[in-house]
Amino acid sequence: MISIESTGSFENTERFLRNASRTDIFRSLDKYGQEGVNALRAATPKDSAETANSWAYEILRDSKSYSIIWSNTHVESGRPIAILLQYGHATGTGGYVAGYDYINPAVKPIFDRISSDVWKAVTS
């Protein structure tokens, strides 16, 4: 048999859980999605503005989570240009173009801000 005894109040815990379960803390995800698009656009190498101008985002929600999906629609000959810029690629003449990590540094401040803002919302 297991027995648990408690004294005091669970008021702080209950308030935290109530705040954490509110979905209105996720209303600002559109703002973060657009901030991410702007950051990615600014960070994308600009030999051609087409890749930089092809960023978009989508908010997905299921019963347990919310997601921001950033995507880039610039594709040439079936190859996603944003990914080739990020990770590098072979050339048609046997050479190699090294990738340049521009995506992660661009979105990290957005992730940090989301984390901070959600934490403030559930602890206030």
C-alpha positions as CSV (number, residue, x, y, z in Angstrom):
1,M,0.0,0.0,0.0
2,I,1.2,3.5,-0.8
3,S,0.2,6.4,1.2
4,I,0.8,10.1,0.4
5,E,0.3,12.9,2.9
6,S,0.5,16.6,2.1
7,T,0.3,19.8,4.1
8,G,0.0,23.3,2.8
9,S,-1.4,24.5,-0.5
10,F,-1.1,23.4,-4.1
11,E,-2.4,26.9,-5.2
12,N,0.9,27.8,-7.0
13,T,1.0,24.5,-8.8
14,E,-2.6,24.7,-9.8
15,R,-2.2,28.3,-11.1
16,F,0.9,27.2,-13.1
17,L,-1.0,24.3,-14.6
18,R,-4.0,26.4,-15.4
19,N,-1.8,29.0,-17.1
20,A,0.1,26.4,-19.0
21,S,-3.1,24.8,-20.3
22,R,-4.4,28.1,-21.7
23,T,-4.2,28.1,-25.5
24,D,-4.1,31.9,-25.8
25,I,-0.3,31.8,-25.0
26,F,0.0,30.4,-28.6
27,R,-1.9,33.2,-30.3
28,S,1.4,35.0,-31.1
29,L,2.8,32.1,-33.1
30,D,1.8,34.0,-36.3
31,K,4.0,36.8,-35.1
32,Y,7.0,34.4,-34.6
33,G,6.3,32.8,-37.9
34,Q,6.6,36.1,-39.7
35,E,9.7,37.1,-37.7
36,G,11.2,33.8,-38.8
37,V,10.4,34.5,-42.4
38,N,12.0,37.9,-42.1
39,A,15.1,36.6,-40.4
40,L,15.5,33.8,-43.0
41,R,15.0,36.2,-45.9
42,A,17.6,38.6,-44.5
43,A,20.1,35.7,-43.8
44,T,19.7,33.9,-47.2
45,P,22.7,34.5,-49.5
46,K,21.5,36.8,-52.3
47,D,23.1,35.8,-55.5
48,S,19.5,35.8,-56.7
49,A,16.8,37.3,-54.5
50,E,14.5,34.4,-55.6
51,T,15.5,32.1,-52.8
52,A,15.4,34.8,-50.2
53,N,11.9,35.9,-51.3
54,S,10.6,32.3,-51.3
55,W,10.3,31.8,-47.5
56,A,6.9,31.1,-45.9
57,Y,5.6,29.6,-42.7
58,E,2.6,27.6,-41.6
59,I,1.2,27.0,-38.0
60,L,0.2,23.4,-37.3
61,R,-1.8,22.3,-34.3
62,D,-2.8,18.9,-33.1
63,S,-4.2,17.7,-29.9
64,K,-0.9,17.8,-28.1
65,S,1.3,20.4,-29.8
66,Y,1.8,23.5,-31.9
67,S,4.4,23.7,-34.6
68,I,5.8,26.5,-36.8
69,I,6.9,25.1,-40.1
70,W,9.2,27.4,-42.2
71,S,9.6,26.4,-45.9
72,N,11.2,27.7,-49.0
73,T,9.5,27.2,-52.4
74,H,12.5,28.0,-54.6
75,V,13.2,24.7,-56.5
76,E,15.2,24.3,-59.6
77,S,15.3,21.0,-61.5
78,G,13.7,19.3,-58.5
79,R,16.4,20.6,-56.1
80,P,15.5,22.9,-53.1
81,I,17.9,25.8,-53.4
82,A,17.7,26.8,-49.8
83,I,18.8,23.3,-48.7
84,L,21.7,23.3,-51.3
85,L,22.9,26.6,-49.9
86,Q,22.7,25.3,-46.3
87,Y,24.4,21.9,-46.8
88,G,26.4,22.3,-50.0
89,H,26.2,20.4,-53.3
90,A,28.1,18.9,-56.1
91,T,28.4,20.8,-59.4
92,G,27.8,19.4,-62.8
93,T,31.5,19.6,-63.6
94,G,32.7,17.4,-60.7
95,G,33.3,20.2,-58.2
96,Y,31.7,20.9,-54.9
97,V,30.2,24.0,-53.4
98,A,30.4,24.1,-49.6
99,G,27.3,24.8,-47.6
100,Y,26.9,27.8,-45.5
101,D,24.9,27.5,-42.2
102,Y,22.6,30.5,-42.4
103,I,19.3,28.9,-41.3
104,N,20.2,27.9,-37.8
105,P,21.7,31.3,-36.7
106,A,18.7,33.1,-38.3
107,V,16.0,31.2,-36.4
108,K,17.8,30.6,-33.0
109,P,16.8,34.1,-31.7
110,I,13.2,33.3,-32.7
111,F,13.3,30.0,-30.8
112,D,14.8,31.7,-27.7
113,R,12.2,34.4,-27.8
114,I,9.3,31.9,-28.1
115,S,10.7,29.9,-25.2
116,S,11.1,33.0,-23.0
117,D,7.7,34.4,-23.8
118,V,5.9,31.1,-23.2
119,W,7.7,30.6,-19.9
120,K,6.7,34.2,-18.9
121,A,3.1,33.5,-19.8
122,V,2.8,30.3,-17.8
123,T,4.6,31.6,-14.8
124,S,2.8,35.0,-14.5
